[in-house]
């Protein structure tokens, strides 16, 4: 079994059994696991973070209509098929990274409001951006959660067939 398979099984167990699961009690009763694309090695990327000289504060709307502030660290660029794309990356005070995005698989195959990634810095200035780890925000499963919506700059016209897919729930 791969590390990704192990990770996905642990996540499914958390969603099924944890009181901190985003699923309601009724949803957990019928939950059999999240839906995922098969692992795609070509969408596991190590990319330079093109840092802004002065990170700026941006406001992202949320699924509940609130606004949340984020620090825009910079962007990553990569190629999907023949298309060059760029995504904005945000950084928290503790140095962790956040990358919300929407791609052309939404809304039919993936959550229409977008998915998230938490890139990891693997070397100074280099982020591991692994779309196999792309996940739906909690608000995809339960509207009581407030989730930031990807900005217009992170809405892609290409398909990123990796990570978590839609899961119909009661």
Beta strands, then each sheet from edge to edge (+ up, - down):
strand 1: 44-48
strand 2: 50-61
strand 3: 67-80
strand 4: 83-91
strand 5: 97-101
strand 6: 115-117
strand 7: 120-123
strand 8: 126-130
strand 9: 135-136
sheet 1: 1+ 8- 7+
sheet 2: 2+ 3- 4+ 5- 6+ 9-
end
